[in-house]
Amino acid sequence: MAMNFTDNMYQNGSKKSVENSGSIFEIEDILKTLDRPRTINIERNKSFDERSMSELSNCLSPRQFFKDPEYSVHVEHLESIYSPSRRSAFNSPRANGYFESHAMVADAWEALRRSMVHFRGQPVGTIAAVDHSVEKVNYDQVFVRDFVPSALAFLMNGEHEIVKNFLLKTLRLQSGEKRIDQFKLGEGVMPASFKVLHDPVRNNETLVADFGESAIGRVAPVDSGFWWIILLRAYTKHTGDSSLAELPECQKGMRLILSLCISEGFDTFPTLLCADGCSMIDRRMGVYGYPIEIQALFFMALRCALLLLKQDDDGKELVDQIVNRLHALSFHMRSYFWLDSKQLNDIYRYKTEEYSHTAVNKFNVMPDSLPDWVFDFMPTRGGYFIGNVSPARMDFRWFCLGNCVAILSSLATPEQSAAIMDLIEARWDELVGEMPLKICYPAMESHHWRIVTGCDPKNTRWSYHNGGSWPVLLWLLTAACIKTGRPQIARRAIELAESRLSKDHWPEYYDGKLGRYVGKQSRKFQTWSIAGYLVAKMMLEDPSHLGMISLEEDKQKNQVIKRSASWTS
């Protein structure tokens, strides 16, 4: 599957052709060939509006920074959280002080390191779980989406090599031919996962990728490419080293990923049409169409790519396409996927079978299709992006990952971001319960469950992806809380996780309406449960880490949303 690249690289001021054994994807050669001037390091401590945290700490006290009267009750608590005397303690498990003495954090780092995978002597990722009590299936592979929280933890701890190696190795796998049965996948598809095969006879190692041909349901991942771009931006932002993103192969990899998504076709929506099982929810769960998770990741990847792509002959046209798509996508999502009490009441009063561009009910949604639970679930103050919108269908379920990424990418406006936080606080028992964090709410049951999931025994009610509680989501919630100025919500959730997560041996997910029980088929020592906790913990202690995974709102796109004139008439 390895490819030979003949792109010219610069070494000591002269061009060098990279051929065969000198592949750009061999890390040793990369370190030798990359002798170009490095960019000035971006200061690690970036605030929420791209100013350094050090600047803020010099001019703003925690009391001033969180000055909203609503949060004044938490000021003393926040001052203790962000005390400069404790700032460095959480940066590394090797540091002296509270962080090292925190047994759960030390346990998490030890478990995370046990999951590391090496290829030809170099770290390239972390496997999904290290649970020797059950069959491995594909949990002994490095998943692209699963590695993201591990990568963030390593970056925050100053361990950059494993992240760089991972980005390059997955990029190499992307360049190979991808076939499922007799059908060839798009050139830009990133693998769902890969594993290292050892040949003891030849004393050799090879990387083998899974693009969906071995997956349950045989579905190719749509989210892998988006997570890859987001992680590349996080690496560049955190290290200040843009040389990796500037490699011709990385530029080409981004172009291939995005070309799959923004090509013009029959779709009349700027959202991305997807099959069930193409993302973190990797089984049939009725999220086919335009799931919020994919749309939020798509939006964030587009914005990250704008920061990373060169505006050369190959990149300029794509950049123009990205800008146009971002405008259309943000309008569409903020207008039609957003639900609050007012919008719910408008949908409740919809007329159907409307024709022409003046139609209020643009998607011909039947008001009788509104589920009873949504009226009780929706608080008078709060809102969220619903799970899906397509012709004659609105999936009103709450999906955690999509809403958190919407906040981090600034797909959500500041007002919408605040409303999502209001909803989480108002519906704490339903969305957080005893073990953060519900992947979706509510669960499907009875006949509806049988039809939508195909009687999937793993997705019974309040289990796995059907309303199960996933500790990995803790890092996304924490990042969203910090960005919206509500760290006390994250601290409360982390304290809940700390009461059981390590004692239960880091399960993959929890079952039950409150997340009280370890999942019936949950793997122990699930790597992203471990990494998600570490990222949340370090980010809460040093909010400057938020800069690598958060994007501020583009002021040029910050315009008043105007639906069609008849939307609420």
ZIHUBEL-V736574 format. One line per field, one symbol per residue. ss: DSSP state (h for helix, s for strand, l for the rest). A space follows every 50 residues. Layout:
ss: ???
//
This chain:
ss: lllllllssssllssssllhhhllllhhhhhhhllllllllllllsllll lshhhhhhhllhhhhlllhhhhhhhhhhhhhllhhhhhhhlllllllhhh hlhhhhhhhhhhhhlssssllsssssllsllllllllllllsshhhhhhh hhhhhhllllhhhhhhhhhhhhhhllllssllssllllllllsssssssl lllsssssssllllllllllllhhhhhhhhhhhhhhhhhlllhhhhlhhh hhhhhhhhhhhhlllllllllllsllllllllllllllsllhhhhhhhhh hhhhhhhhlllllllhhhhhhhhhhhhhhhhhhhhhhssshhhhhhhhll llllllllllllllllhhhllhhhhhhlllllssssssssllsssssssh hhhhhhhhlllllhhhhhhhhhhhhhlhhhhllllllslssllllhhhhh hhhlllhhhlllsllsllslhhhhhhhhhhhhhlllhhhhhhhhhhhhll lllllllllsslllllsslllllllshhhhhhhhhhhhhhhlhhhhhhll llllhhhllllllllllll
//
